[in-house]
Amino acid sequence: MMGCEDSITLTLIGNHDFQLLLWNPADVDLLRSRYRMVCTYIGCLPSNPLQNIEHSLPALVSFEQLLILLGFGGYHSSWDAPAEKQAGKLKINLELLTPLRCSSLNDYKDSKDLALALPRAPPLFLNMLSRLRSSPRFSIYEYLYSLPKNLYITSGSKFGGDFLLYYDDPSKCHSQHIVNVVDYRQPLKNRQLVSFGRLATGVGKTRVLAAVDSCPQEGKPPRAHIFTLEWSGMI
């Protein structure tokens, strides 16, 4: 169970291509052990900098992880699957490396609630978070994170996907699923299905195609549509 004393310090860098970094190993461990969030180490080991197999601090935090930690998912009101109930709230301290001009709430357009949660963040960053929050990509991330299986979710870029799913801490097991977020209204081409299936099967995983119904029936929330795809050979 999480307590109200939990807090982390995030460093925001960049003026357009933003990155969120953790420099404190205790913060990295907190996110991993209590929140099932695995951050990506992107620094070099001081003792062995001329290699790229093992990395060190800082650790990269994804924007999807930040939105979940801030409690801006909206999962409880939008989806019909049970969400993991957690006590307390994580306090996020945001540090800026790039000097920014002072701004008012009028600069934040549709992200005023985010501006109140991250009062030092620049308008461009908050508007980007606001767009992500309403995207199918984040909706699927939030849906998967809130499933009762307590999944660990990491980036799936190295296998041509959006996310990788783990049923336990990634240090203890391999991922079993590669998730691709696709357009609910756009048909997939046969060539896409073949490439999705063959690559996933070749690395011993199952491809998951996930989409959000952007036009739900009146009075009903949007739904996630999840399909698995496995390659068994040519017919």
C-alpha positions, -999 to 999 in steps of 0.1 A, spaced: 0 0 0 12 35 -8 13 62 17 8 99 14 45 105 21 55 90 -13 72 116 -35 96 117 -65 115 145 -82 113 146 -120 135 167 -142 120 181 -174 144 188 -202 139 201 -238 119 229 -254 100 208 -279 113 172 -277 106 169 -240 121 142 -217 113 134 -181 143 121 -161 148 106 -127 182 110 -111 175 95 -77 178 57 -76 153 56 -47 127 73 -69 133 47 -97 129 19 -71 97 34 -57 80 35 -91 91 0 -99 82 -17 -66 50 1 -57 36 14 -90 47 -14 -114 64 13 -136 98 4 -151 119 33 -162 145 32 -189 181 39 -179 198 61 -205 230 71 -189 265 57 -191 283 38 -164 311 60 -151 334 30 -147 328 17 -182 314 45 -205 324 30 -238 298 3 -240 260 3 -245 250 -30 -229 245 -18 -193 233 17 -186 230 40 -155 211 70 -143 193 91 -153 162 70 -159 136 80 -185 99 82 -174 73 79 -202 45 105 -205 19 77 -201 35 68 -168 33 105 -157 -4 108 -165 -12 77 -145 8 89 -116 -10 123 -117 -43 105 -117 -55 120 -150 -64 87 -166 -101 89 -162 -102 51 -162 -127 48 -134 -154 67 -153 -145 55 -189 -139 18 -187 -158 -11 -173 -129 -33 -161 -119 -31 -124 -91 -8 -116 -64 -14 -89 -73 6 -58 -44 23 -42 -43 44 -10 -25 77 -8 -12 99 -35 22 104 -51 37 138 -48 56 149 -79 82 176 -78 90 190 -112 124 206 -119 132 225 -151 166 227 -167 157 252 -193 147 287 -182 111 295 -193 90 326 -193 63 331 -167 29 320 -179 -7 322 -168 -35 296 -169 -47 313 -201 -17 298 -219 -27 263 -212 -59 260 -234 -75 227 -226 -49 216 -200 -57 238 -170 -62 208 -147 -27 196 -157 -13 231 -151 -27 230 -115 -10 196 -110 23 207 -125 24 245 -119 60 249 -131 56 231 -164 57 251 -197 25 254 -217 38 235 -247 46 205 -225 11 206 -208 -7 209 -241 13 179 -254 2 159 -223 -34 170 -228 -34 157 -264 -18 124 -253 -44 120 -226 -72 120 -252 -54 97 -276 -61 59 -282 -25 51 -273 -30 64 -237 -64 49 -235 -50 14 -242 -20 20 -219 -44 29 -191 -67 0 -198 -39 -25 -197 -23 -9 -166 -56 -11 -147 -63 -48 -154 -63 -70 -123 -34 -90 -137 -10 -63 -124 9 -61 -156 42 -44 -161 42 -22 -193 74 -10 -211 82 4 -245 77 -21 -274 97 -1 -300 125 -27 -302 99 -53 -314 80 -29 -337 52 -23 -311 39 3 -288 42 -16 -256 55 -49 -241 35 -67 -214 51 -86 -185 33 -107 -160 59 -100 -134 89 -77 -129 109 -76 -161 140 -86 -142 123 -119 -134 107 -129 -167 105 -121 -204 76 -102 -220 49 -123 -235 30 -98 -256 38 -71 -281 10 -45 -282 3 -24 -312 -23 4 -310 -42 5 -343 -70 28 -357 -104 13 -350 -118 26 -382 -88 18 -405 -87 -17 -420 -53 -35 -416 -36 -47 -448 -26 -83 -452 10 -73 -454 7 -56 -420 -9 -87 -404 18 -110 -418 46 -87 -405 29 -84 -371 25 -121 -368 58 -133 -381 80 -109 -361 62 -117 -328 62 -154 -333 99 -153 -343 108 -138 -309 85 -161 -290 58 -136 -282 21 -130 -291 11 -99 -310 -17 -79 -295 -37 -55 -317 -56 -29 -296 -80 -3 -307 -105 21 -291 -140 25 -304 -140 63 -310 -178 63 -317 -195 44 -289 -232 40 -287 -251 69 -271 -249 68 -233 -221 42 -233 -184 48 -226 -158 40 -253 -145 4 -252 -111 -12 -258 -110 -39 -285 -82 -64 -280 -71 -91 -305 -42 -115 -304 -24 -126 -335 -1 -156 -339 17 -168 -371 13 -205 -378 27 -206 -414 17 -202 -450 -16 -218 -463 
